[in-house]
Amino acid sequence: MDSLFLKHDRLMEITPMQIVRQWAQTINWNARLLSIRGPKGVGKSTMMCQYIKQHYEFMDRQVLYVSCDDSYFSAHTLLELTEQFYLRGGKHLFIDEIHKYNNWSREIKEIYDFYPSLRVVISGSSLLSLMEGDADLSRRCINHDIQGLSFREFLHFYKGIEMPIYQLEKVLANPAPLIQNMNQLGRPVALFHEYIKYGYYPYYLENEIDYYTAIQQVINHTIDDELPRICNVDVANTRKIKSLMTMLCASEPFQVDISKMSVQSGVKRDTVIAYLNYMGKAKLLQLLYSDLVNVKRLQKPDKIYIDNPNMLYAWATTPIKIGTVRETFVVNQLSTKHKVEFMKNQGDFFVDNKYIIEVGGEDKNFSQIANLPNSYILADNIETAIGNKLPIWAIGFLY
């Protein structure tokens, strides 16, 4: 137990405070059981350590951060750790890499039931594993999902440009304050085109040269290890799943033809749909439907995107179509806080059952959404708004 406190102290000493995301302020850290979920690399572990560093004195033994890949757990259980921590006056336990501990959800459930005064935060780099454990912890655990850096956060942390968060309805109804503020601080078009290639993951500045390699490793680990282990995906099909990812990177966003994808990948139709759903849950893909309320199990998505533009550039083996990048960015930024549905005939996206969004370049016109209420164009390569035609980068200030 003492060795864990020593490691905790050393970790607090080296925890960086240069990138402290406002997202942490939206989390209820006082919940009895809190799960911090999100794709690998978005900064979950750092966020937990920063919270401890900000709210507890150094060497305060009421709080403890541990990682389940620590050698301590080769000879001890989570229940043993919790009992010792509790007896020493512990009040706030942070458990990282929880997915690396066998039967973790069962023991966390016991901890919740038998230590009512203890606050527990769990996290891990396997989003699928955390979701799998949700069933055992239903009604006990508060899940909080975090994403990679928004365009606003990229500007703040990488460029020193500070901008506030804007609500979507205010961006669409009155974009002038945001646009004027941004144009006074920098050239948003150039910065946007940098962001869509680099900067979604907080570790970009740590190793710029190997940034795409790190993203590729996350994708490979998810497909090669997590999908077979957690979702019972046939190992023989992992290469086909990667081929499917490559195919999506090279194509323009399209209405999904599952039969064609089945033929091209050599995987049965229902299996293709199941694999797409797994990849969506793992945050490798964004799956869009035309009716989220009535989505059924094994229903094919209407449109498919790679999760974020940086992942798109990292995995692609051929030049990427800019239209794909633009729509990927919009879906990624909007889906964090808003309901995004596929529009079948007019517009690209239907947001919050209210807004119709069309995405394109600077020459994009309203021909496809003419006379439709609450319809907007998000256009690339422009710095200001013209009526309901807004710069695409304006949608990157929502969090």
C-alpha positions as CSV (number, residue, x, y, z in Angstrom):
1,M,0.0,0.0,0.0
2,D,2.8,2.4,0.9
3,S,4.4,1.8,-2.5
4,L,1.2,2.9,-4.2
5,F,1.2,6.2,-2.3
6,L,4.8,6.8,-3.3
7,K,4.0,6.2,-7.0
8,H,1.0,8.5,-6.5
9,D,3.2,11.3,-5.1
10,R,5.7,11.0,-8.0
11,L,2.9,11.1,-10.6
12,M,1.5,14.2,-9.0
13,E,4.9,15.9,-9.2
14,I,5.2,15.3,-13.0
15,T,1.6,15.8,-14.0
16,P,1.6,18.6,-16.5
17,M,-0.7,21.6,-16.0
18,Q,-0.2,23.4,-19.4
19,I,-3.3,21.8,-20.9
20,V,-6.1,21.9,-18.4
21,R,-9.4,21.4,-20.2
22,Q,-12.6,23.2,-19.2
23,W,-14.3,19.8,-19.7
24,A,-13.2,18.8,-16.2
25,Q,-15.4,21.5,-14.8
26,T,-18.5,19.8,-16.2
27,I,-17.8,16.5,-14.4
28,N,-19.5,15.7,-11.1
29,W,-16.3,14.6,-9.3
30,N,-18.3,14.2,-6.0
31,A,-20.4,11.3,-7.4
32,R,-20.0,8.1,-5.4
33,L,-19.1,6.2,-8.5
34,L,-17.9,8.0,-11.7
35,S,-16.7,6.5,-14.9
36,I,-14.6,8.7,-17.2
37,R,-14.9,7.3,-20.7
38,G,-13.5,8.2,-24.1
39,P,-11.2,7.1,-26.9
40,K,-7.6,6.3,-26.1
41,G,-5.4,9.4,-26.2
42,V,-8.0,12.1,-25.4
43,G,-6.5,12.8,-22.0
44,K,-8.6,10.9,-19.4
45,S,-5.7,9.9,-17.1
46,T,-4.2,13.4,-17.3
47,M,-7.6,14.9,-16.4
48,M,-7.9,12.8,-13.3
49,C,-4.4,13.6,-12.1
50,Q,-4.9,17.3,-12.7
51,Y,-8.1,17.2,-10.7
52,I,-6.2,15.6,-7.8
53,K,-3.4,18.1,-8.1
54,Q,-5.8,21.1,-8.1
55,H,-8.0,19.9,-5.2
56,Y,-5.7,18.1,-2.8
57,E,-2.5,19.0,-1.0
58,F,0.6,17.1,-2.0
59,M,0.9,13.8,0.0
60,D,-2.7,14.1,1.2
61,R,-3.6,10.5,2.1
62,Q,-7.3,11.0,1.7
63,V,-6.9,10.6,-2.1
64,L,-5.1,7.9,-4.1
65,Y,-4.6,7.4,-7.8
66,V,-3.7,3.8,-8.9
67,S,-3.5,2.1,-12.3
68,C,-4.6,-1.5,-12.7
69,D,-1.5,-2.4,-14.8
70,D,0.6,-1.8,-11.6
71,S,2.4,-4.9,-10.4
72,Y,0.6,-4.5,-7.0
73,F,-2.4,-6.1,-8.6
74,S,-0.6,-9.3,-9.4
75,A,-0.8,-10.2,-5.7
76,H,-3.6,-8.0,-4.4
77,T,-7.3,-7.4,-5.3
78,L,-9.2,-4.1,-5.7
79,L,-11.2,-5.1,-2.7
80,E,-8.1,-5.5,-0.6
81,L,-6.8,-2.1,-1.8
82,T,-10.0,-0.4,-1.0
83,E,-10.2,-1.9,2.5
84,Q,-6.7,-0.7,3.3
85,F,-7.3,2.7,1.8
86,Y,-10.6,3.1,3.7
87,L,-9.0,2.0,7.0
88,R,-6.3,4.7,6.6
89,G,-8.9,7.4,6.2
90,G,-9.2,7.4,2.4
91,K,-12.1,9.2,0.9
92,H,-11.4,9.6,-2.9
93,L,-10.1,6.6,-4.9
94,F,-9.1,7.0,-8.6
95,I,-8.6,3.8,-10.5
96,D,-7.2,4.0,-14.0
97,E,-6.8,1.3,-16.7
98,I,-9.7,-0.5,-15.0
99,H,-10.2,-2.7,-18.1
100,K,-6.9,-4.5,-17.3
101,Y,-8.3,-6.0,-14.1
102,N,-10.3,-9.2,-14.6
103,N,-13.9,-9.0,-13.4
104,W,-13.5,-5.4,-12.5
105,S,-17.2,-4.5,-12.7
106,R,-18.1,-7.1,-10.1
107,E,-15.6,-5.8,-7.5
108,I,-16.4,-2.2,-8.2
109,K,-20.0,-3.0,-7.5
110,E,-19.0,-4.5,-4.2
111,I,-17.0,-1.4,-3.4
112,Y,-19.9,0.8,-4.1
113,D,-22.3,-1.3,-2.0
114,F,-20.0,-1.7,1.1
115,Y,-18.1,1.6,1.2
116,P,-20.9,4.2,1.0
117,S,-18.7,7.1,2.2
118,L,-16.0,6.4,-0.4
119,R,-16.0,8.3,-3.8
120,V,-14.6,6.2,-6.6
121,V,-13.5,7.3,-10.1
122,I,-12.7,4.7,-12.7
123,S,-11.3,5.1,-16.2
124,G,-9.6,3.1,-18.9
125,S,-8.2,3.2,-22.4
126,S,-10.6,0.5,-23.6
127,L,-14.0,2.2,-24.3
128,L,-15.5,-1.2,-25.3
129,S,-14.5,-2.8,-21.9
130,L,-16.0,0.1,-20.0
131,M,-19.3,-0.1,-21.9
132,E,-19.3,-3.9,-21.4
133,G,-19.1,-3.4,-17.6
134,D,-22.0,-0.9,-17.6
135,A,-24.6,-3.6,-17.1
136,D,-23.3,-4.7,-13.8
137,L,-23.1,-1.0,-12.6
138,S,-26.4,0.2,-13.9
139,R,-28.1,2.8,-11.6
140,R,-24.8,3.0,-9.6
141,C,-22.3,4.6,-12.0
142,I,-22.4,8.0,-13.6
143,N,-20.8,7.9,-17.0
144,H,-19.0,10.9,-18.4
145,D,-17.8,10.8,-22.0
146,I,-15.0,13.1,-23.2
147,Q,-13.7,13.8,-26.7
148,G,-10.5,15.0,-28.2
149,L,-9.7,18.7,-28.5
150,S,-12.2,20.9,-30.2
151,F,-11.0,23.5,-32.6
152,R,-11.4,26.1,-29.8
153,E,-9.2,24.0,-27.5
154,F,-6.7,23.5,-30.3
155,L,-6.4,27.3,-30.7
156,H,-6.0,27.8,-26.9
157,F,-3.5,25.1,-26.1
158,Y,-1.4,25.0,-29.3
159,K,-1.7,28.6,-30.6
160,G,-2.3,30.6,-27.5
161,I,-5.6,32.0,-28.8
162,E,-8.3,32.1,-26.2
163,M,-11.9,32.0,-27.2
164,P,-15.0,31.3,-25.1
165,I,-17.4,28.4,-25.6
166,Y,-20.4,29.3,-27.8
167,Q,-23.8,27.6,-27.8
168,L,-24.9,26.2,-31.1
169,E,-28.1,28.1,-31.2
170,K,-26.2,31.4,-30.7
171,V,-23.6,30.5,-33.3
172,L,-26.3,29.9,-35.9
173,A,-28.6,32.8,-35.0
174,N,-25.9,35.4,-34.5
175,P,-22.4,34.3,-35.6
176,A,-21.1,37.9,-35.8
177,P,-19.6,38.1,-32.2
178,L,-17.7,34.8,-32.7
179,I,-16.5,35.6,-36.2
180,Q,-15.4,39.1,-35.3
181,N,-13.6,37.9,-32.2
182,M,-11.8,35.1,-34.0
183,N,-10.7,37.3,-37.0
184,Q,-9.1,39.8,-34.6
185,L,-7.0,37.0,-33.1
186,G,-5.8,35.0,-36.1
187,R,-6.5,33.7,-39.6
188,P,-9.1,31.1,-38.9
189,V,-9.1,29.4,-42.3
190,A,-5.4,28.6,-42.2
191,L,-5.7,27.5,-38.5
192,F,-8.7,25.3,-39.3
193,H,-6.9,23.5,-42.1
194,E,-4.0,22.8,-39.6
195,Y,-6.4,21.5,-37.0
196,I,-8.1,19.0,-39.2
197,K,-4.7,17.4,-39.8
198,Y,-3.1,17.7,-36.4
199,G,-4.2,18.6,-32.9
200,Y,-7.4,16.6,-32.1
201,Y,-5.4,14.5,-29.6
202,P,-3.7,16.3,-26.7
203,Y,-0.4,14.5,-27.2
204,Y,0.4,16.1,-30.6
205,L,3.0,18.4,-29.1
206,E,4.7,15.6,-27.2
207,N,5.8,13.9,-30.5
208,E,4.8,15.6,-33.7
209,I,6.8,13.3,-35.9
210,D,5.1,10.1,-34.7
211,Y,1.6,11.6,-34.2
212,Y,0.0,9.6,-37.0
213,T,1.8,6.5,-35.9
214,A,0.4,6.8,-32.4
215,I,-3.2,7.1,-33.9
216,Q,-2.5,4.1,-36.1
217,Q,-1.4,2.1,-33.1
218,V,-4.7,2.9,-31.3
219,I,-6.7,1.7,-34.3
220,N,-4.7,-1.5,-34.7
221,H,-5.0,-2.3,-31.0
222,T,-8.7,-1.7,-31.0
223,I,-9.3,-3.9,-34.1
224,D,-6.6,-6.6,-33.4
225,D,-7.2,-7.0,-29.6
226,E,-10.4,-5.4,-28.3
227,L,-12.8,-6.5,-31.0
228,P,-11.9,-10.2,-30.8
229,R,-11.6,-10.2,-27.0
230,I,-14.6,-8.2,-26.1
231,C,-17.0,-8.5,-29.1
232,N,-16.0,-12.0,-30.2
233,V,-15.0,-10.8,-33.6
234,D,-13.3,-13.6,-35.6
235,V,-9.6,-12.9,-35.6
236,A,-9.5,-13.9,-39.3
237,N,-11.7,-10.9,-40.1
238,T,-9.6,-8.2,-38.4
239,R,-7.7,-7.5,-41.7
240,K,-11.0,-7.2,-43.5
241,I,-12.2,-4.6,-40.9
242,K,-9.0,-2.6,-41.5
243,S,-9.6,-2.8,-45.2
244,L,-13.1,-1.5,-44.6
245,M,-11.6,1.4,-42.6
246,T,-9.3,2.1,-45.5
247,M,-12.2,2.0,-48.0
248,L,-14.1,4.5,-45.9
249,C,-11.1,6.9,-45.8
250,A,-10.8,6.9,-49.6
251,S,-14.5,7.4,-50.3
252,E,-16.8,10.4,-50.2
253,P,-19.5,10.2,-47.6
254,F,-22.2,8.1,-49.1
255,Q,-25.5,6.4,-48.3
256,V,-24.5,3.0,-47.1
257,D,-24.8,0.0,-49.5
258,I,-24.3,-2.9,-47.0
259,S,-24.6,-5.5,-49.8
260,K,-21.8,-3.9,-51.7
261,M,-19.6,-3.6,-48.6
262,S,-20.3,-7.2,-47.8
263,V,-19.1,-8.3,-51.3
264,Q,-16.0,-6.1,-51.2
265,S,-15.0,-7.1,-47.7
266,G,-15.9,-10.8,-48.0
267,V,-18.0,-10.7,-44.8
268,K,-21.7,-11.6,-44.5
269,R,-24.2,-8.7,-44.5
270,D,-25.3,-9.0,-40.9
271,T,-21.7,-9.4,-39.8
272,V,-20.8,-6.2,-41.6
273,I,-23.5,-4.3,-39.7
274,A,-22.4,-5.8,-36.4
275,Y,-18.8,-4.9,-37.0
276,L,-19.8,-1.3,-37.9
277,N,-21.7,-1.0,-34.7
278,Y,-18.7,-2.3,-32.7
279,M,-16.4,0.2,-34.4
280,G,-18.9,3.0,-33.7
281,K,-18.9,2.1,-30.0
282,A,-15.1,2.1,-30.0
283,K,-15.0,5.6,-31.5
284,L,-13.4,4.4,-34.7
285,L,-16.4,5.4,-36.7
286,Q,-19.4,7.8,-36.5
287,L,-22.6,6.1,-37.6
288,L,-25.5,8.3,-38.7
289,Y,-29.1,7.3,-39.0
290,S,-32.1,9.1,-40.4
291,D,-34.2,8.3,-37.3
292,L,-32.4,7.9,-34.0
293,V,-35.5,7.3,-32.1
294,N,-36.4,4.1,-33.9
295,V,-33.0,2.7,-34.6
296,K,-33.2,-1.1,-34.2
297,R,-30.6,-3.7,-33.5
298,L,-28.6,-4.7,-36.6
299,Q,-30.1,-1.8,-38.6
300,K,-27.7,-0.5,-41.2
301,P,-26.5,3.1,-40.7
302,D,-27.5,5.6,-43.4
303,K,-24.0,7.2,-43.4
304,I,-20.6,6.4,-42.1
305,Y,-17.7,8.6,-41.2
306,I,-14.3,8.0,-39.6
307,D,-14.5,9.3,-36.0
308,N,-12.4,12.5,-36.5
309,P,-10.4,14.2,-39.3
310,N,-7.0,13.5,-37.7
311,M,-7.8,9.7,-37.6
312,L,-8.9,10.1,-41.2
313,Y,-5.5,11.5,-42.3
314,A,-3.6,9.0,-40.1
315,W,-5.3,5.9,-41.6
316,A,-5.8,6.9,-45.3
317,T,-3.5,5.4,-47.9
318,T,-4.6,7.6,-50.7
319,P,-5.3,11.3,-51.1
320,I,-8.4,12.3,-49.0
321,K,-11.3,14.1,-50.6
322,I,-11.8,17.4,-48.9
323,G,-15.6,17.0,-48.8
324,T,-15.1,13.9,-46.6
325,V,-12.9,15.8,-44.2
326,R,-15.3,18.7,-43.9
327,E,-18.3,16.5,-43.1
328,T,-16.2,14.4,-40.7
329,F,-15.3,17.5,-38.8
330,V,-18.9,18.8,-38.6
331,V,-20.2,15.4,-37.4
332,N,-17.4,15.1,-34.8
333,Q,-17.9,18.5,-33.3
334,L,-21.7,18.5,-33.3
335,S,-22.2,15.0,-32.0
336,T,-20.4,15.8,-28.7
337,K,-23.4,17.7,-27.4
338,H,-26.1,17.4,-30.0
339,K,-28.2,14.8,-31.8
340,V,-27.1,14.5,-35.4
341,E,-29.2,12.6,-37.9
342,F,-28.7,11.9,-41.6
343,M,-30.9,13.9,-44.1
344,K,-32.2,11.7,-46.9
345,N,-33.1,14.3,-49.5
346,Q,-32.4,17.9,-48.5
347,G,-29.3,19.0,-46.6
348,D,-26.5,16.8,-45.1
349,F,-27.5,16.7,-41.4
350,F,-30.6,17.3,-39.2
351,V,-29.5,18.5,-35.8
352,D,-31.6,18.4,-32.6
353,N,-34.7,17.9,-34.6
354,K,-34.5,21.6,-35.7
355,Y,-31.5,22.7,-37.8
356,I,-30.8,21.6,-41.3
357,I,-27.1,21.7,-42.1
358,E,-25.4,21.6,-45.5
359,V,-21.6,21.4,-45.8
360,G,-19.4,22.5,-48.6
361,G,-16.8,24.8,-50.1
362,E,-16.9,28.6,-50.5
363,D,-19.0,28.3,-53.6
364,K,-21.7,26.2,-51.9
365,N,-25.2,27.7,-52.5
366,F,-28.7,27.1,-51.1
367,S,-30.1,25.2,-54.0
368,Q,-30.4,22.0,-52.0
369,I,-32.0,23.6,-49.0
370,A,-33.8,26.6,-50.5
371,N,-36.9,27.8,-48.6
372,L,-36.4,25.3,-45.7
373,P,-36.7,26.8,-42.2
374,N,-33.7,26.8,-39.9
375,S,-31.4,25.8,-42.8
376,Y,-27.7,26.7,-42.8
377,I,-24.6,26.2,-44.9
378,L,-21.2,25.6,-43.3
379,A,-18.7,26.6,-45.9
380,D,-14.9,26.1,-46.0
381,N,-12.4,28.8,-47.0
382,I,-14.5,31.8,-45.8
383,E,-13.8,34.1,-42.9
384,T,-17.2,35.7,-42.4
385,A,-20.9,34.9,-42.6
386,I,-23.2,35.9,-45.4
387,G,-26.8,35.4,-44.2
388,N,-27.2,31.8,-43.2
389,K,-23.9,30.8,-44.8
390,L,-21.4,30.5,-42.0
391,P,-17.7,29.6,-41.9
392,I,-17.3,25.9,-41.2
393,W,-14.8,26.6,-38.5
394,A,-17.4,28.4,-36.4
395,I,-18.9,25.0,-35.4
396,G,-15.6,24.2,-33.6
397,F,-16.3,26.4,-30.5
398,L,-19.1,24.3,-28.9
399,Y,-16.9,22.8,-26.2
